[in-house]
Amino acid sequence: MKADARINADFSRRVVIATDRMFWMPSPEMGVERRMLDRIGGEVARATSLVRYAPDSRFQAHDHELGEEFLVLEGVFSDEHGDYPAGTYVRNPPGSRHAPYTAPGCTILVKLRQMPATESRRVVINTRRACWQRGGSDAHSRLVLHVAPNGTELVTLERLNAGATLPADDCPGGEELFILSGSLADRESDYGAGTWMRSPAGYRRAGMMAEGGATIWVKRGHLPGA
């Protein structure tokens, strides 16, 4: 990959991608493919990607100078620290190192080089065993995965029952949203499972209805310009 690769690198623009329509692109490691959502840099890059590992594949040991954050979407992701089944959320802080592999195969949503250098705590959460809390209504529940010490960055999983609405909201620090299951709709379009959205700092998100219910991963308050 070119050292100056730039994919959706203008963070002042809103981006909506139906990721299931993207091609899988090969990585430097056999059996590991990627769908690149945003990226600045070459193989060492500030990046947001979907990464798919074939059964019995692995990635060479590497450092995470500015951290790594991922959610296991399918299968079981592993490294020398443990096994992480679907639904596991992990934050590997700046300066961490690991050698990923998988036995059955897996797919992850991963963000690289997007943590402050001061972050030091490793986080592993099995979201399928965690206790969810009430969200904005009885039809909306939330699981908090990460809150920055200064309160600006918030990462959550959110569930909306059938017919519930994710209310309109200001995004002074920007927002990313990935639909894990179900679908959402606003006045502009319908968004199915696998849709990734990135809204810039200062954007106001319209209310979004989950006609048949939805589960979403959401990250707020972290984008440049915040």
N, C-alpha and C positions, 0 to 999 in steps of 0.2 A: 504494500500500500504506500502511496506517495506520502512524504513527510508532511505535506501541506493539505491533506485531505480535509475538506469542509463540507459537512452534510447538515442541513437545517441549522446553520451556525449563526443566523441572525435572530437573536433572542428578543428582538422587538416585534417579531411577527408571530401570529398564531399559526400553529401547525396541527393538522388532523390527518392521521394516517390509518387506513384499514390494513393492519399489518398482515392479515391472512392473504392479502393480494400481492405481497412482496415476494421476490425471489430470495431464496436462501443463498448466501454468498460464502465461498470457502474461506476458512481462516488459515493461518500458517500450520495448524496441526491437523493431521488426518482425522476425519470423523467429526470435526467441530465446524459448524456453520453459523452464520450470523445474518440477522436482519438489522441494519444500522438505522437508527432513528434520528440521532443527532451525533455529531462527531467533529472535533477539532484536533487534528494531528494524525500521525501515522499509526503504527502498532502501539506506540505509547501515546494515548490520546484521552482527552476529556470526552467521554462517550456515554451514550445511552443506547442499549442494544437488546434484542432478543438473541439468545445464544442457544443452539441446539447441539447436544452431544449424542452421537450414535452409541449404541450399546458397546461396552468395553472400550470406550475411547478415553483419552486423557489430554491434559494440557500441561506443558512443561512448567516446572516450578518458576514462580515469578513474584516480584515485590509489588506492593501497592503503595507507592510513594504518597499519594493523596487519597488513599482509601478506596474501598469497593463496597457497594450496597447491592444486594440482589434478593429476589423473591423466586423461589422454585415453583414453576407453573405445572410441570409434569415430571414424573419419574422420580429418581433419587440422585441428587448431586452429592459428591463425596470429596473429602480431602483428608490429609493426615490428622485433622482435628476431629473428624466425625462424619456421620451420614446425615443428609438433610432431605427428607421426603417432601413431596409436593405440599405446598402451603407453608414452608419454612422461610422465614425472613432473616437475613444475616447482614450485619454490618462489620466489615473487617477494617479497622482503623488505619490511618496513615502509618506507614512503616511496617505493616504486616506482610507476611509471605506465606504462600501455600502452593501445593501441587494438586490441582483439581483432577478428578476422574469420575467415572460412573460405571456401574455394572449393568443396570438395565437400560441406560439412556435417560436423558432428561432435557428439559427446556427451562431456561431461566430468563427473567427480566433483570438486566444488570446495568448499574451506573458506575462509571469509573472516574477517578480523579475529581470528585466533586465534594470532598469533605474539607473542613478547615484543618490545618496542620496541628491544631491543639486537641483535636478529638483523639481519645486514647482507649475508650472502652469498646470491647468487642461485644456484639449483641447477637443472640440466636433466639428466635421466637418461633415455636410451632403454633401457627395461627389457628390450626384446627383443634387445638386443645386449650387455647387461651380463652379467657372470659371477656366477652364483648359487653359493651355498655350501651345504654340508650343514646341515640343521636339526637337529631332535632325534633323527632316525634316518635310515637310508639311504633311506627312503620319503618323507622330508620335506626340502625344500630351501628356502632363504631368500635374499632379496635385500634388503639394508639400504639404505633410501632416505635416511633422516635419523636422526641421533642428536643430541639436545640436548647442549650443552657440559656441563651438570650431570648428564647421564645419565638424567634422569627421563623424557624424551619419546623414543619410538622409533617410526619408521615403517618398515614392511617390506612386501614382497610375499612370499607363502608358497605353495609348491606341495606338495600331498599326493597321492601316488600312490593308485591304486585300493586300497581297503581300509585305508589308513593312517589314523591318528587324530591330531587336534590335541589334545595332552594337556590335562587339566584344569590350570588355572593361577589363581593369585591375581592380582587386578588392583588393587593398592593405589592406583594413580593413574588407574583407569578404563581402558576399552578401546572402540575402535570397530572394526568388522569389516564389510567389504563383499565379498560373494562375486562374483568376476569371472566364473568359469566353474565348471561342475560343481555339486556340492551337498554339504551337511554335514548331519549328524543327531546329536541327543543324545537323552536320555531323554524330553524334552518334545515334540519336533517334528522335522520335516524342513525344511531351508532351501535353497531353490533359488538359481540364479544371479540376481543383482540384489537379494538380501536385504541390508539394512543393519541392523546391530545396534549399540547403544550401551549399554555396561554401566557402572554408576557406580563411583566410587572405593570400594574395599573389597569389591567383588564377587568371588566365586570362580566362574570359568567352568567348566562341566562339560566333560569330554572330548567331542570331536565327531569322528565318523567320516565319512570321505569315501569312500563305498562305490564310486563310480565315478571317484574322483579330484576334485580341486578346486584352484583358484587363488584366493587371497584377498588383499585389501589390508587391512592391520592397522595401527592407530595406538594406542599405549599410553602411559599416564602423563601425560596432558595435561588431564584433565577437572577442573572445579572441585571442590574438596573434597579434592584430592590433597595 
